Amino acid sequence: MANTKRFAFNVLMNWAAVAVGMVVPFFLTPFVVRHLGSAAYGVWILAVSTVAYLNLLDLGLRSAVIRFVSKADAEGNLEDAQAAIGAALWFRLLISAVVVVISILLALSFPHLFKVPSDLRRASQITVLMCALGIAVTLISGVFGAVLAAIHRFDILSWVTVMQTLARAGGVLLLLRSGRGLVALAYWEFTVVLLTGLVTAAIALKMFPASRVPVRRPRGEILKAIWSYSFTTFVLIIAVQVIINTDNLAVGAFLSVGLVAFYSIGSSLVSYSSQVSSAVSTTFAPLASNLEASGQFDELRKLLIRGTQGTLALMLPISVALLFRGKTFIGLWVGQEYSETSGTVLQILMIAQFFSVASSTAGAIMMAIGKHKPVAKWAVIEALVNLGLSLVLVETVGLYGVAWGTSLSTAVIYMIFWPRYVHKILGVSVGRFLWEGWTKVTLCVVPYGIASILADRFWHAPNMIIFFGQILATLPVYVICLLLVFRNDAHALFQKWRQSRRVQAEATL
């Protein structure tokens, strides 16, 4: 029961962090776009997207730390946990030194890689340098963040994330209101990242004393064990980075820096909403690792189905609202000039988001139980198809072609791979996974989708308050359908809750 409460609390805290992470940028983005302008905002997005590739130098060590520390903690073997933490920290310090060198070279070459206006070249170089140095700091502090994740302290990680988001937003508001620009934002970004890293490390050292390890070259067998796991994760991270960041780079390189802002506004809404599913699926990793270590494979299969259903049930109303009302939303959010172009990009990318969300639970479980090699292989295939389609379609279709390259590659690869792979590894039939995991929940959102279309067509929203009021007014359609379809599951969950309350009441007597 305690584990269930801890899991539920972790999910709630993750949701709280995600809510802050979505709401704050939501209100901040129009402010930043207006104060920086399309060109400078496009440079900022390009700088962040380019520097994000340095995260590849993580080499999959975060996942390895979570895997080895959570397993060692479950088995009560703190010596193995210390060995994994020490090895990862030693690796990350070396990698961070390399990142510092790369960041200087990247900053010098950035204006020559993209069509950056001459008056923004100096600012773009400083922006890239500060963002890249922030990656170096994050690589080191990320070891301690992985330790907190491994011991199921997502509540603390969520709290730190919330503080980081608020501090970053507060600084941006003050700086832009005082007339500062890109350079000031870049310095503030690095400051926030540095302080967050120090806080994360301090908390991990206090919460898990085994993480107090000397920084020295680890033993060969430890390096081999970690690398055998993390290499596959490293390949997966490469593919994911290509998939996530290729779009903005393709637009900036083949079209213009100004159009990056239009594309980024649409894709950012997909990113914000996807954080909701990540907040849920992230908590599945250490839980799945513990279930595998204790041989509870029936519970692991149940986690797959219930986790997939829960994640989709949470995400679908957001996705449907963005799909059918995204253009109206963007017009009210950042301005009518972005409504049509950015809204169309958003609608196309929602196809990719559905399949990504539907498979997020399965991906987290496979990572946790060390069955992610085929996942990495197919992610590489997806990245190559995505890159190829984007480069072809950007020349023929333009801005929308980049979005279609992402959605088509994701839809095809995920349909081919995931149903068959969960059957092979976990013994869940393809039919059961597709029906119970994907389709059953998706059908519940169809009436809500119709209500959203009708509301957008016949119920004009003059401002954001009315718009969200319309969303709340139509949302019960989805909730009612969901309760009708899953009435047996809802009843069983309610009875289980009542029984637990009864047991607690009896225990206090």
C-alpha positions, 0 to 999 in steps of 0.5 A, spaced: 500 500 500 505 504 501 508 503 494 502 504 491 501 511 495 508 513 493 507 511 486 500 515 486 504 521 489 509 521 484 505 521 478 501 527 482 507 531 483 509 530 476 503 532 473 504 539 478 511 540 475 508 539 468 502 543 469 507 549 471 512 547 465 506 548 460 502 554 463 508 558 464 511 557 457 504 558 455 503 565 457 511 567 456 511 565 449 507 571 446 511 576 451 517 573 448 515 573 441 513 580 441 519 583 445 524 579 441 521 579 434 520 573 429 528 573 427 531 574 434 526 569 437 527 564 431 535 565 432 533 563 440 529 557 437 535 555 433 540 556 438 536 551 443 535 546 438 542 546 435 545 545 442 540 540 444 544 535 440 550 536 445 545 531 450 547 526 445 554 526 450 549 523 455 551 516 452 545 513 455 548 514 462 542 517 466 538 511 464 543 506 466 544 510 473 536 509 474 536 502 472 542 499 476 541 504 482 533 502 482 535 495 482 541 495 487 536 499 492 531 493 491 536 488 492 539 492 498 546 492 495 548 499 496 555 497 494 553 496 486 549 502 487 555 506 489 559 503 483 554 505 478 554 512 481 561 513 481 562 510 474 557 515 471 559 521 475 567 520 472 564 519 465 560 525 466 566 530 468 570 527 462 564 529 457 563 535 460 570 538 459 569 535 452 562 539 451 566 546 454 571 545 448 565 543 443 561 549 445 566 554 443 567 551 436 559 551 435 558 558 438 564 561 433 561 557 427 553 558 428 552 564 424 555 560 418 551 554 419 544 558 418 541 564 415 542 569 421 541 576 420 548 580 421 545 584 427 544 578 430 550 574 429 554 576 435 548 575 440 547 568 437 554 566 438 553 568 446 546 565 446 549 558 443 555 558 448 551 560 454 546 554 452 552 549 451 555 551 457 548 549 461 548 542 457 555 541 461 552 543 467 546 539 466 550 532 464 554 533 471 548 534 475 544 529 471 547 523 475 544 526 482 537 527 478 538 520 476 539 517 483 533 521 485 529 518 480 532 511 481 529 511 489 522 514 486 523 521 489 520 524 483 516 528 488 523 532 489 525 532 482 518 535 480 519 540 486 526 542 483 523 543 476 517 547 478 522 552 482 527 552 475 521 554 471 519 559 475 526 562 476 527 562 469 520 565 467 521 571 472 528 572 470 525 573 462 520 577 464 524 582 468 530 582 463 525 583 457 521 589 460 527 592 462 529 592 454 534 587 454 535 582 449 538 575 447 544 576 450 541 577 457 536 571 456 542 567 455 546 569 461 540 568 465 539 561 462 546 559 464 545 561 471 538 558 472 541 551 470 547 552 474 543 553 481 538 548 479 544 543 478 547 545 485 540 544 488 539 537 485 546 534 487 545 537 494 538 534 495 541 527 492 547 527 497 542 528 503 537 523 501 541 517 498 548 517 502 550 512 498 551 517 492 557 520 496 562 517 492 569 519 490 571 521 483 576 516 480 576 511 474 571 506 476 573 498 475 573 495 468 567 490 470 563 496 472 565 500 466 563 494 461 556 493 465 554 500 464 556 501 457 553 494 455 546 498 457 548 505 456 550 504 449 543 502 446 540 508 450 545 512 447 543 510 440 536 511 442 538 518 444 541 520 438 535 517 434 530 521 438 534 528 438 534 527 430 527 526 430 525 532 435 530 537 433 531 536 425 525 540 424 527 547 426 534 546 423 531 544 416 526 550 416 532 554 418 537 552 413 532 551 407 527 556 408 529 562 413 530 564 420 523 567 420 519 561 419 522 558 424 518 562 429 512 560 425 514 552 425 516 552 433 509 555 435 506 549 432 511 544 434 511 547 441 504 546 443 505 539 441 511 539 446 508 542 451 502 537 451 507 531 450 510 533 457 503 530 460 505 523 458 512 524 459 510 525 467 506 519 467 510 514 463 517 516 467 514 514 473 513 507 470 521 506 469 523 504 476 516 501 478 517 496 472 525 495 474 522 493 481 517 488 478 522 485 473 527 484 479 522 480 483 519 476 477 512 479 477 511 479 470 503 478 470 503 485 474 508 488 469 503 486 463 498 489 467 502 495 468 503 496 460 495 495 459 493 500 464 499 505 463 497 505 456 490 506 457 491 512 463 496 515 459 492 516 453 486 517 457 489 523 460 492 526 453 487 525 448 482 530 450 488 535 450 490 532 443 483 533 440 482 540 442 489 542 439 487 538 433 480 541 431 481 548 435 488 549 434 488 555 429 483 558 434 487 557 440 494 560 436 490 566 434 488 568 441 495 566 444 500 569 440 496 573 434 492 572 428 498 572 423 500 565 426 494 562 426 493 559 419 501 557 418 502 555 425 495 552 426 496 547 420 503 545 422 500 543 429 494 539 426 499 535 422 504 534 428 498 531 432 498 525 428 505 523 430 503 525 437 498 520 438 502 514 436 508 517 441 503 517 447 500 511 445 507 507 446 510 511 451 508 506 457 511 501 453 517 505 451 518 506 459 517 499 461 522 496 455 528 501 458 527 499 465 527 491 464 533 492 459 529 490 453 531 496 449 536 494 443 530 493 438 527 500 440 533 503 439 534 500 432 527 502 430 528 509 433 534 510 428 530 507 422 525 512 424 530 518 425 533 516 418 526 516 414 524 522 418 530 526 416 529 523 409 522 525 408 523 532 411 529 534 406 525 532 400 518 535 402 521 541 405 524 542 397 517 540 394 512 542 399 515 547 404 514 548 411 508 543 412 513 538 408 517 538 414 511 536 419 509 531 414 516 528 414 515 527 422 508 525 422 508 520 417 515 516 419 512 516 426 506 513 424 508 508 420 514 505 424 510 505 431 504 501 427 509 496 425 514 495 431 510 496 437 504 491 437 509 486 435 514 487 440 510 488 446 507 481 444 514 478 443 517 481 450 511 481 455 506 476 451 501 481 450 497 479 444 497 484 438 490 484 438 489 485 446 494 491 445 491 494 440 484 494 442 485 495 450 491 499 450 490 504 444 483 503 440 478 502 446 480 509 449 481 513 443 473 511 441 471 514 447 474 521 445 470 521 438 464 524 441 468 530 444 472 531 438 465 532 434 463 537 440 470 541 439 468 541 431 461 544 433 464 549 438 469 552 434 465 553 428 458 555 431 461 558 438 466 564 437 471 565 442 473 572 442 478 571 448 482 566 452 477 566 457 471 564 453 476 559 449 477 555 456 470 556 458 468 552 452 473 547 453 470 546 460 463 546 457 464 540 452 469 536 456 464 532 460 462 529 453 468 525 454 468 524 461 461 521 461 463 516 455 470 514 458 466 512 465 461 508 460 466 504 457 470 503 463 465 502 468 467 496 470 474 498 471 471 504 475 467 500 479 472 495 481 477 501 483 472 505 487 471 498 491 478 497 492 479 504 495 473 503 499 476 497 502 483 500 503 479 506 507 476 500 511 482 497 513 485 503 515 479 505 519 480 498 523 487 499 524 486 506 528 481 502 532 
